[in-house]
Amino acid sequence: MDSVQVETTAPLTLEIAQIASPPTAISPNSRIPKDTIRISLKASTADSVLASVYSLGTSGILLSNLLVELGASPVVFGMLSSIPMLVNLIQPLGAYLSERSTSRFQYSLRTHGIGRLLWLVLVIAIVSTNWGVIDTQQLVILTLLIVLFSNLLGGLGTASWLSWVAMIVPRRLRGRYFGTRNSAANLTTLICVPMAGLVVSHWYGGSLQGYGVVLLVSIVFGIMGLGCQYFQVDINPQSQNTYYGKSPQTSEIQSDTTKDESEVLQSIHLPQDQLTNSIWKNSNFLIFLLYFCFWNLAVNLSSPFFNLYMLDTLNLDVSYVTVYNSLQAGATLLMLILWGKLADKIGNRPILICIGILVGVTPLLWLGIGANRLDIWLWLPLLHILAGGTWAAIDLCSNNIQLAIAPIKNQSIYFATAAAVAGVSGALGTTIGSFLVQFAQSGGLLGLFALSGLFRLVALVPLMFLQEPSRG
């Protein structure tokens, strides 16, 4: 991977100040006060806002522009996009390790914390390049290595984090909460991306130095984001697995919690037979994996190359492209809350099917885009607005439906399996796309966009057979 309207008037800073000691990993049969849940949700929202600043320096258009400035080939762009997906293969190992820890919070610090600090190496390397210590090709290789290792560490922690959030957010609030949480993150992106683009393109020492400054600021904000997780109620994974292995009839939760508290703990509690089945006997989850696999392959045939098309083929300045990305973030911001409320009402599956068709035909709309004024000032902004509004639904509902169909026992294993499958298929799509572009040059990009659109539509077929659990 991105605040909920809770009935409280106390400001976040005051609520956080009431916590005098580090979070203690609780077991699922412990009482979770409603105030603690409120603080946890707000802290998670603050984390997403700060993490979005971290992401704008370590991924996306600014990192792509760095590689364009360094003269990287399309294959390098393919590798840049495929690495974050391919390293998802390590998520099952990360889930295995996290389930043997005693604190989601501490495990997150050891994985995401080290991964974010690794980017300081690139800051030092950029300074060294300006001093002539290393050349641009070495900097390209070092950039790919940092992307690889930081994403490996992130992959070790992603499934654990998702399981942690799934335990905190009640099912009945998921659409609204993740909608507003992601809106806050996208508002940050909307504001910060154009500012960062201006810094990079107008820095007095050149764009390379400008990117180094933006990257350093992003790292600081990323570490601050991890600090927000300190205020989330912690979960002991071992107690979680032991507790949810019991029969619901023997669970103590019915007798010692209030209605709201029991909703938090039972919100994703599925029948006992699903808890004992393996992943490969869970047909509903396998259908989701089939959809997730082919969808990621189809999407990633083209998605890494839209920025390349604008920066290289159309030869647009990075400041223009950052404005387009901000428009996309703005559209996502406006639509997320709507999609969240709609998902709570009608479910995630119908939205994934209907909006998926629109996302499928979007690459075809790029076929007539050129470098003329009409396209630069009208059609490219409209395309990014369309992408922001539709992808807001896809990302939100894909996440929610995965939370709903994964059993609670060893939950992170299910999340890790889905991420690994999606990672391999996405990396395969990016690899195929990068080689097609490499050998066909600019004409290959447009053909690739058309091929991706066709594959996206075909990938929606498994959703017709997916059963979404009740949201009650």
N, C-alpha and C positions, 0 to 999 in steps of 0.2 A: 504494500500500500504506500479530510479524510481528516451553541451550548444548548443543551436541552432546556425546554421551558418547564422548569420545576417550580412548584409553588413555594417559593421562599423569597424573602426580601433581604436577607443578610448578604452583604457583598462577599465575593469569593475570598478576598484578602483577610477579612475578619474570621470567616469560617476556617480557613487554613491555619490562622494564628492560634486557634483553639487546640490544635494538635501539638502536644509538647514532646512527643517521643517518636522515634522512627516507626514505620508501619510494622505490625506484627502479622505474620502469615497466619490466617485463620483457617479453620476447617469448615466445610460447607454446612455442617449442622450447628454452627455458631450463629447467634443472633447478629444481624447486621442492622444497626440503627439507620433510620431513614436519612438523618443528617449526614451520616458517613457516606451513604450512597450519593447524596447530592454533591458532596465535596469531591467524591471520586469521579463523577461524571463531568464536573466542571474542570477538574484537574486534567482529565483526559482530553477535553476540548482545548485547554491551554497548550497541552503537549502537541496536539495536531497543528495548532497555529505556528508554534515555534519550529516544528518539524518541517512545515511547508517552506519556511525561510531556509532551513538547511538544504532542502531538496532543490531549491532553485539554483544554488551554487554547485551542487554535486551531481546534477542530472539535467535533462531537458535542453532547452535551446542554448543556454550559455555554455554548457559543456560541449554541445555540438559545434557552436561557433568557434570555440577554442581549437577543436580539431580541424575545422575548415581553415583557420588562420595558420595552423601548422602544416597544412598541405596533406592531410590524411586522405587515404583512398576510400571509396565506397565500402570496401571490405572491412576497413577499420570501423566505419559507422555501423556496419552489420554486427561486428564483434561488440561494439559499445552497447548495442541494444540487446544482444543475445546473452551477454554475460549475466545481467541481473535475473534473467529467466532461467538460464541453464543452472545457475547455482542453487535454484530451488530444489535440485536433486538432493541437497544436503539437509533439507527440512525434516525428513523422517529421522535422521540422526539427531537433529536439534530437538525434535519432539521427544525422542527417547531420553536424551539427556535431561531435558526440562522436567519430565515426569519423575525423575529421580532427585530433583532438587526439592528444597523445602520452602522456596519463596519465588514467586513470579517476579517480584521486583528486583531481587538480587540477581536473578538469572538474566533479566533484561539489561542490567548495568554491565554485566560481564560480556555480553554479546554486542548489543547496539552501541554501548559506550566506547569500547575499543574500536569498533568499526568506524565510528564517526571521527575519532581522534586520528585515524590513519590518514585522513585527508590533509593533515598538517604537513605530511611528507611532500604532497604536491605543491603546497604553498612554498616550502623551502626549495623545491625543484624549479619553480617559476623564477624565484629570486636568482638561483644559480644560472638559469638560462640567460637572464638579463646580464649577468656578469661574464657570460661566455664559458662557464664551467661545463655545461652540457649543451648538446645541440637539440634542434627541434625534433628530430627523429627519436632520439632518446627520451625526450619529454612525452612524445606520443606513446611509446612503449610503457613508460612509467605510469602514465595516466590510465592505461588499460589494466596494468597490474593493481593499481590502487582500487579501481572499479571492481576488479575481481575479488580482492581480499576483503574489502569493506562489505561487499554484497554477500560473500561467504559467511561472514560473521553475522550480518543481518539475517541471512537465511537460517542460521542456527537459532535465532530468537523469535522469528516471525510467528510460528505456530503457537508458541507459548504465550506471546502477547495477545493473539487472537482469542485463545482459550480464556485468558484472563479477562478480557473485555466482555466475552460472551457470558461469563459468570456474573458480571456486574450489571449489565444492561438487561432489564426485563424484556421479554419478547414483545409485549404489547407496546413498548416504547421504542423499539429498535428503528423502525422507519423514521420516526420523528427525530430521535436522538442522532442517528448517524447522518440524517439529512442536515440538521442544524450544525452538527460537528464539522461535517465536510464543507458546509457553507462558510463557516468561520475560516477554515483553512484556505478556501478559494478566494475569499475576500482579501486575505493576506497576500496571496499570489497576485491578485488583480492589482494591488497597490505596489507590491515590491518588484515585480518582474520588469515593468517599464523603467523604474528607478535604477535597477541593476543594469539593464540594457544601456541606459544613458551613461552610467559610470564606466562600463566596459568600452563603449564606442568613443567616449570623449575624454578618457583619462589622459592627463598630460604626458604620462610616460609611455603611452601606447596601450592597445587593447589587451595585450598579454599581462601587463602590470595591473590594469584595471580588473581583469578577471581574478587575479591573485588577491586583490583587496576584497572583492565580493565573496570569494571563496572563504577567506579568513573570517569574515563577519558571519557567513552561513554556518561555519563550524561552531562558533561561539553560541549561536542561537540553537543549534542542534543539541549541544550539551545542556543548555538551559531547559530544553524540552524534556530531556530525560529526567531532569530534576523534578519536573512536575509529577512524574510517576510516583515520587515519594509520598504524595498525598492521596494516592488511590488505595483503597482497601486491598490489602495483599491477600493472596490465596496460596495455600499449601497444596501443590499438585498431588502429593501422595495421599493426603486426606481426602481430596476431591475424588480420586479414583476409588478409594476404599468405600467412601460414603455412598457414591452413586452405584456401587456394585450391589448394594442392598436392595431388597424389595421395597417398593414404595409403601407397602402396608406396615413395614417395620421401621420406617423412617421416623426419627424424632421430630422432624420439621413440622408435622401436623399439630403437635401439641405445644410447642414452645415459641412460635413466632406469630406475629401479626399477619393480617392478610397481605399487606404490601410487602413485608419482608419475605413471606413464603413465595410470592410471585417472583421475586428476584432469584430465589434459589431453584424454583421449580419451572421457571419460564421455558427452559429448553430440555425438560425431563421427558424422555420418550419411553415407550413400553419396555418392559424388562427383557423381552425376547430380542429386541434390537441391541440391547447392551451386551448380550452374550454372543451375538453373531460377529463373525469377522467382517472386515471390509469387503471381502470378495463374495460374501453371501448377502450383502446388502444391495439388492438390485436397484433400489432408488438412488443410492449413492453412486452406483456404477453408471447409471444413466446420466447423472450430473457430471461425472468424470468424462464421459464420452462427449457431452456438449462442451465442457470446459476445454478439453483437449483440442477439438477441431476449431472451436471459436478462437482460441489463442493462436493457433497456427494460421488461420485465415487473416486475422487482424494484423499479425506481425509480419506478414508478407510485405505490407506496405507502410505500416505506421512509422517505422524509423526513418523513412525516406521523404516524408512531407517537408520536414525542416531542411533536409539536404536539397530538395527540389527548389525551395525558395531561396536558400542562401547561395547555392552553386549554379543551378540551371538558370533561374531568374535573376541571379546576382543582386538580390535585395540586401540592403544594409541590415545589420542585426537589430538596430533600434526599431525598424518596421516590424520585424518578425516578433520581437518581444511585445509590441503593441497588439499584434494579432493574438498572441498567446494570452495576453491580459483580457482581451475581449472574450476569448474562450473560457477563461476562469470566471469572468463576470457572468456569462450565460450559465455556467455550472452553478455559481452562487445563487442566482435567481431561481433556478429550477430544482435544486436539491430538496428544498423544503417541500415543494409541491409533490415531487416524486415520493418523498418519505411518507407524507400523509396519504397519498394515493396507494402506496404499497401496503400500508396498514389496513386500508379499506378493502382492496380487491386482491391483494396478494402480489408476490414478486414475479411469479411465472408469466402472467398475462402481459406485464410490462416488458419483460425480457423478450417476449416474442414480438410484440408490436413495434417497440422501439428498435429491436434488433434488425427488423426489416429496413428501417430508415437508416440505421448505421451501416447496413450492408450496401445500400446504394450510394452512400456518401462518396466513396472513392471515385465513382464514375463521374461525379460532378467536377473533379479536378482535370478531366481530360481536355477541357477547352480553356484552361487557365494559361495566360501568357504574361508577358512583362509590360503590357500596355496599361495606361492610366486607369481605365475602367475596371480592369481586373484587380489592380493593386489597391485602389481606393474603395471598391464596392464588393466585388465577388469574393476576394480573399477574406475580408472581414466577415462577410455573411457566412462563408464556409466554416470559419472558426466559431462563430456564434452557434451555428447549427451543431457542430461537433461538441461544443460545451454543453448544450442543453440535452443532447441525446446520450452522451457518455455519462452524464450525471446519473441517469436512470440505470444504465448498464452496470456501472461500478457499484452503485448502492444496492441494487436488487441482487446482483451476483453474490455480494458479500452476505446479504441477509438470508438468501435461500441456502447458502452453504452453512450458516449458523443453525438454520432450522432443521436441516436433514442430518446433521452429524450428531450421533449419540454422545451423551455427556461423559461417559466413561472412556478414558484415554482419548478425549476429544481432540487434543492437539495432534494425535497421530492421523486422524482423518483430515484435518486441515493441512498437515504436512504432505500427505499423499496427494491431495488435490493440487497443492502448490507445485509439487515435483512433476506431476503429469503436465500441468499447464506450462511449467518452465521448460520442459523438454520440447513440447510441441511448439511453444512460442519461439524458442531458440532455433528450432528447425525451420520455422517459417522465415525468421530473420536471415538465417544463413542462406536459404534458397533465394530469398529476395536480393541479398547483397551480391550473390554471384550472377544473378540475372542482370542486375544493374551494371556490374563490372564489365560484362562482355557486350552489353547492348547499348551502353552509354545512356544519353538522355531519352532516347526513344524507348528504352527498356523501362524507364520509370513509369511512363504512361501506360504501357502494357501491363506492368506490374500492378498498378492501381486497379485496372479493370479485372485482372485475375483475382485480386484480393476481394473485390466486391462480390464476385460470383461465389467464392468459397465461403464468405461470411453468411450468405443466404442459405447455403447448404448446411452449414454448421448449426442452424437453428432447429433442424428437424428433430433431434433427440428431446428438445424441450416439450414437444407434443406428448411425450410419454412420461414425463416427470410428474411425480405426485408431490405437491407441496403440503407439508404438515399444517394442521390447523393452527391459527395464530391466537386462539383463545387461552 
